[in-house]
Amino acid sequence: MPTADRTQPTRLLRLLTLLSGTLAIIQAISALRAVQVFATVDVQTSLLPPLEFVAGGLWAGVFALVSRRLLQQQARAVRAALQTLTVFVIYSTLRLYLFAQADYDRARLPFLLVTAALIAGIVVFYLVVTARDRDATRLTEKYQHECEPED
């Protein structure tokens, strides 16, 4: 059975690398914006700017690490990226749910909750299917290896 060439990035790998790199940049900008808003304007927000800065910085760092792993095509990088994206979607949804004050934000919460649940469900389904396929492949390879005649 031919094996996949690990040097060739798949479409999923390229997409996840682009997405995680973009999210790293967006979260870094968000962290910097929180500092600038806190320093220049006396605006009362539902989420404290120092907390926004820490959260944005942490997510920027996490997505930068995920991007690096994907670029280096490390083992289980795609799995880690999908898990990280799922946790980020859940975090973003919970954050909006807990801190949304505007009527517009409150009105879109049901749509956001359904979308987050669908994304998380798709990722979990993908992870379960790939794990099952990987286990089946290992069993097949083990069986074939045990059945080979010894010279």
C-alpha positions in Angstrom: 0.0 0.0 0.0 1.6 3.4 -1.0 2.2 5.8 1.8 1.4 9.5 1.5 4.4 11.8 0.9 4.8 13.8 4.1 6.9 16.5 2.3 3.9 17.6 0.3 1.5 19.8 2.4 -2.1 18.9 2.0 -4.9 21.4 1.3 -6.0 21.1 5.0 -2.5 21.7 6.2 -2.2 24.9 4.1 -5.6 26.1 5.1 -5.0 25.6 8.8 -1.5 27.2 8.6 -3.1 30.3 6.9 -6.0 30.4 9.4 -3.8 30.0 12.5 -1.3 32.6 11.3 -4.0 35.0 10.5 -5.6 34.5 14.0 -2.2 35.0 15.6 -1.9 38.4 13.9 -5.5 39.3 14.7 -5.1 38.4 18.4 -1.8 40.3 18.7 -3.5 43.4 17.2 -6.4 42.9 19.6 -4.0 42.8 22.5 -2.3 46.0 21.4 -5.6 47.7 20.8 -6.7 46.9 24.3 -3.6 48.6 25.7 -4.1 51.6 23.5 -7.8 51.9 24.4 -7.0 51.6 28.1 -4.2 54.2 27.9 -5.9 56.8 25.8 -9.7 56.7 26.4 -11.7 56.5 29.5 -14.3 54.2 28.1 -16.1 51.7 30.3 -16.2 48.3 28.7 -17.7 45.1 29.9 -14.4 43.3 29.7 -11.4 44.9 31.4 -8.7 46.1 29.0 -5.9 44.4 31.0 -7.8 41.1 30.7 -8.4 41.7 27.0 -4.6 42.3 26.6 -3.7 39.1 28.4 -6.3 37.0 26.5 -5.2 38.4 23.2 -1.6 37.9 23.9 -2.1 34.3 25.0 -4.2 33.4 22.0 -1.6 35.1 19.7 1.1 33.0 21.2 -0.9 29.8 21.0 -1.8 30.4 17.4 1.9 31.4 16.6 3.0 28.0 18.1 0.4 26.1 16.2 1.4 27.9 12.9 5.0 27.0 13.5 4.1 23.3 14.1 2.1 23.3 10.9 4.8 24.9 8.9 7.3 22.3 10.2 4.8 19.6 9.5 5.3 18.1 12.9 3.5 15.0 14.0 -0.1 15.6 15.0 0.1 19.3 14.1 -3.2 19.2 12.2 -4.9 17.5 15.2 -3.5 20.2 17.6 -4.6 23.0 15.2 -8.1 21.6 15.0 -8.3 21.2 18.8 -7.0 24.8 19.3 -9.5 26.2 16.8 -12.3 24.4 18.5 -11.3 25.7 21.9 -11.0 29.2 20.5 -14.5 29.1 19.0 -15.9 28.0 22.3 -13.9 30.7 24.1 -15.1 33.4 21.7 -18.7 32.2 22.0 -18.6 32.1 25.8 -16.9 35.5 26.0 -19.6 37.1 23.8 -22.3 35.3 25.8 -20.9 36.5 29.2 -19.9 40.1 28.2 -22.3 41.1 25.5 -24.3 44.1 26.5 -25.6 45.6 23.3 -28.9 44.5 21.9 -27.3 43.7 18.6 -24.8 41.3 20.3 -27.6 39.7 22.3 -29.7 39.2 19.3 -27.1 37.3 17.4 -26.2 35.0 20.3 -28.5 32.1 19.2 -26.9 32.1 15.7 -23.5 32.2 17.2 -24.2 29.3 19.6 -25.5 27.1 16.8 -22.5 28.0 14.6 -20.1 27.2 17.4 -21.8 23.9 18.1 -21.6 23.0 14.4 -17.9 23.9 14.1 -17.1 22.0 17.3 -19.2 19.0 16.1 -17.5 18.9 12.7 -14.0 19.0 14.3 -14.9 16.3 16.8 -16.3 14.1 14.0 -13.1 14.6 11.9 -10.9 13.8 14.9 -12.9 10.6 15.7 -12.9 9.4 12.1 -9.2 10.1 11.5 -8.3 8.4 14.8 -10.4 5.3 13.8 -8.8 5.2 10.4 -5.3 5.6 11.9 -6.1 2.7 14.4 -7.4 0.5 11.5 -4.3 1.2 9.5 -2.0 0.3 12.4 -3.9 -3.0 12.9 -3.7 -3.8 9.2 0.1 -3.1 9.1 0.6 -5.1 12.3 -1.3 -8.1 10.8 0.5 -7.9 7.5 3.9 -7.7 9.3 3.0 -10.8 11.4 1.9 -12.8 8.4 5.0 -12.1 6.3 7.1 -15.3 5.9 10.5 -15.1 7.6 13.6 -15.7 5.4 
